[in-house]
Amino acid sequence: MKDYLKKFSSTGILVIGDLMVDQYIWGKVKRISPEAPVPVVEVTDENLLLGGAANVANNVISLGGKVFIAGTIGQDDLGKLLVNKFTEKGYNTEGIIIDSNRPTTVKTRVIAHSQQIVRFDREIKSDISKSTISHIAEYVKSCLPHIQGIIISDYSKGLITKKLVKTIVEIAGPKKFIAVDPKTGHFGYYKGVSLITPNVNEASSGSGIEIVDEKTLIAAGKSLLKKLQCKAVIITRGDEGMSLFEKNGAITHIPTCAREVYDVTGAGDTVIATLTLSRAAGAKLSDAAIIANHAAGAVVGEVGTSVATQRSIINSMKTCKPEVIKS
């Protein structure tokens, strides 16, 4: 599997999705407010990180891949911040569209003693315009000679529409691997993509089958394969790892490699970035899923949005050898 990691540097990935800023406010709690029964957080630090589809792209870069990115930002300071961070990291930013009618999406999390106290979001979730879809479609066409895979990162903030996904699938054709990190309520959008990576709740909603045990897990996976006519489905299962369902009928259960779980923020971004890079570098789906499982195990052990690296994956491979179960 290390041979696949070596190929990441020559692998191009296009990330299309909802670009965000993750704002973290860190502090300590020593008392309860006299005004209301809520904790008073004494702020000690604050930072701004890449979030949403921007974090997916950040994972691709940290893993050594080449990234192209498409999405929208607002005509505001945080939008400028995102573009500056992208430029510093070497992203191709020609697919980023400034939309003066919507702000740059920001998720603000207040953290005290390694625990999230509250989160508040600033966003507009209405669908993007037809002209924006057209701009993104032209960018996808221009990227095709330089990429081996496409990631659609759907955070339900308005960028990913049924029309946009259909357009991407038609442009990319069957030769490009298209992976989707889905959102509840949007499963009807993803017909014809190569792979989707829902968590248990998303898979339950998308399939209409409540996942409570292995039997219902398998039923949900098979149902999603049939409904979406895709090549594979990976259901991420938190501390139980992940399960891969392939069109040929193969089912692979991969136990987690996480030693301790401190924060699952961004874990789905890491999974889809690592999986798509691995598949685009030539790994078969089951091997790509195992590599992604190692990457996810590394990032959930950190507080805050984190990214995987080749080194963290290799270290996980040395210390964790999960018993992969095929059924």
Long-range contacts (C-beta under 8 A, 24 or more apart in sequence): 1-283, 1-287, 1-290, 1-291, 1-317, 2-314, 2-317, 4-278, 4-281, 4-282, 4-283, 4-287, 4-288, 4-291, 5-63, 5-64, 5-281, 5-291, 5-310, 5-313, 5-314, 7-281, 7-282, 8-63, 8-64, 8-65, 8-277, 8-281, 8-310, 9-64, 9-65, 9-66, 10-66, 11-65, 11-66, 11-148, 11-149, 11-277, 11-280, 11-281, 12-65, 12-66, 12-67, 12-68, 12-143, 12-146, 12-147, 12-148, 12-149, 12-280, 13-60, 13-65, 13-66, 13-67, 13-68, 13-147, 13-148, 13-149, 13-150, 13-151, 13-273, 13-276, 13-277, 13-280, 14-67, 14-68, 14-69, 14-70, 14-95, 14-140, 14-143, 14-147, 14-149, 14-150, 14-151, 15-53, 15-56, 15-57, 15-60, 15-67, 15-68, 15-69, 15-70, 15-150, 15-151, 15-153, 16-53, 16-69, 16-70, 16-71, 16-95, 16-136, 16-140, 16-150, 16-151, 16-152, 16-153, 16-159, 16-160, 16-164, 16-168, 17-52, 17-53, 17-56, 17-70, 17-71, 17-151, 17-152, 17-153, 17-154, 17-155, 17-159, 17-160, 17-181, 18-52, 18-53, 18-71, 18-105, 18-153, 18-154, 18-155, 18-156, 18-157, 18-158, 18-159, 18-160, 19-52, 19-53, 19-54, 19-69, 19-71, 19-72, 19-73, 19-82, 19-96, 19-104, 19-105, 19-159, 20-50, 20-51, 20-52, 20-53, 20-54, 20-55, 20-104, 20-105, 20-106, 20-107, 20-155, 20-157, 21-48, 21-49, 21-50, 21-51, 21-54, 21-78, 21-81, 21-82, 21-104, 21-105, 21-106, 21-107, 22-48, 22-49, 22-50, 22-51, 22-55, 22-107, 22-109, 22-265, 22-266, 22-304, 22-305, 23-47, 23-48, 23-49, 23-106, 23-107, 23-108, 23-109, 24-48, 24-49, 24-108, 24-109, 24-111, 24-304, 24-305, 25-108, 25-109, 25-110, 25-111, 26-111, 26-112, 27-110, 27-111, 27-112, 28-112, 28-113, 29-112, 29-113, 29-117, 39-112, 39-117, 41-110, 41-112, 41-117, 48-78, 48-81, 49-304, 49-305, 50-82, 50-85, 50-305, 51-105, 51-107, 51-266, 51-305, 52-105, 52-153, 52-155, 52-157, 52-269, 53-151, 53-153, 53-155, 53-159, 54-82, 54-85, 54-86, 55-266, 55-269, 55-305, 55-307, 56-151, 56-153, 56-181, 56-269, 56-272, 56-273, 57-86, 57-91, 57-273, 58-89, 58-269, 58-307, 59-269, 59-270, 59-273, 59-274, 59-295, 59-307, 59-308, 60-151, 60-273, 60-276, 60-277, 61-89, 61-90, 61-91, 62-307, 62-308, 62-309, 63-273, 63-274, 63-277, 63-295, 63-307, 63-308, 63-309, 63-310, 63-313, 64-310, 65-273, 65-277, 66-146, 67-91, 67-92, 68-92, 68-95, 68-139, 68-143, 68-146, 68-147, 69-93, 69-95, 69-96, 70-95, 70-96, 70-97, 70-136, 70-139, 70-140, 71-95, 71-96, 71-97, 71-159, 72-96, 72-97, 72-98, 72-99, 72-102, 72-128, 72-132, 72-159, 73-97, 73-98, 73-99, 73-104, 74-98, 74-99, 74-100, 74-102, 74-103, 74-104, 75-99, 75-100, 76-103, 76-104, 78-103, 78-104, 78-106, 79-104, 92-143, 94-139, 94-142, 95-135, 95-136, 95-139, 95-140, 95-143, 97-132, 97-135, 97-136, 99-128, 99-132, 102-126, 102-158, 105-155, 105-157, 109-265, 111-303, 111-304, 114-262, 114-303, 116-263, 123-157, 124-157, 124-158, 125-156, 125-157, 125-158, 126-158, 127-158, 127-161, 128-158, 128-159, 128-161, 128-164, 133-161, 133-163, 133-164, 133-167, 136-164, 136-167, 137-164, 137-167, 137-168, 137-171, 140-167, 140-168, 140-171, 140-172, 141-171, 144-171, 144-172, 144-176, 147-176, 147-280, 148-176, 148-177, 148-280, 148-281, 149-176, 149-177, 149-178, 149-179, 149-276, 149-277, 149-279, 149-280, 150-176, 150-177, 150-178, 150-179, 150-276, 151-178, 151-179, 151-180, 151-181, 151-272, 151-273, 151-276, 152-178, 152-179, 152-180, 152-181, 152-190, 152-193, 153-181, 153-269, 153-272, 154-180, 154-181, 154-182, 154-183, 154-186, 154-189, 155-183, 156-183, 156-184, 156-185, 156-186, 160-186, 160-189, 161-189, 162-186, 162-188, 162-189, 165-189, 165-190, 165-193, 166-192, 169-193, 177-276, 177-279, 177-280, 179-272, 179-275, 179-276, 179-279, 180-272, 181-268, 181-269, 181-271, 181-272, 182-206, 187-224, 187-227, 187-228, 190-228, 190-230, 191-227, 191-228, 191-229, 191-230, 192-228, 192-229, 192-230, 193-228, 193-230, 194-230, 194-231, 194-232, 195-230, 195-231, 195-232, 195-233, 195-234, 195-275, 195-279, 195-285, 196-224, 196-228, 196-230, 196-233, 196-234, 197-233, 197-234, 197-235, 197-236, 197-268, 197-271, 197-272, 197-275, 198-224, 198-233, 198-235, 198-236, 199-235, 199-236, 199-237, 199-238, 199-268, 200-235, 200-236, 200-237, 200-238, 203-233, 203-235, 211-235, 217-243, 218-245, 218-251, 218-327, 221-245, 221-251, 231-285, 232-285, 234-271, 234-275, 234-289, 234-292, 236-267, 236-268, 236-271, 236-296, 238-264, 241-293, 241-322, 242-271, 242-289, 242-292, 242-293, 242-296, 244-285, 244-286, 244-289, 246-285, 246-286, 250-286, 250-326, 251-326, 251-327, 252-286, 252-289, 252-324, 252-325, 252-326, 252-327, 253-324, 253-325, 253-326, 253-327, 254-289, 254-290, 254-293, 254-322, 254-324, 255-322, 255-323, 255-324, 256-293, 256-296, 256-297, 256-322, 257-293, 257-294, 257-296, 257-297, 257-298, 257-316, 257-320, 257-322, 258-296, 258-297, 258-300, 258-301, 259-297, 259-301, 260-301, 261-300, 261-301, 262-300, 262-301, 262-302, 262-303, 263-300, 263-302, 263-303, 263-304, 263-306, 264-300, 265-304, 265-305, 265-306, 266-299, 266-305, 266-306, 266-307, 267-296, 267-299, 267-300, 269-305, 270-295, 270-296, 270-298, 270-299, 270-306, 270-307, 270-308, 271-295, 271-296, 273-308, 274-308, 274-313, 286-324, 290-322, 290-324, 293-322, 294-320
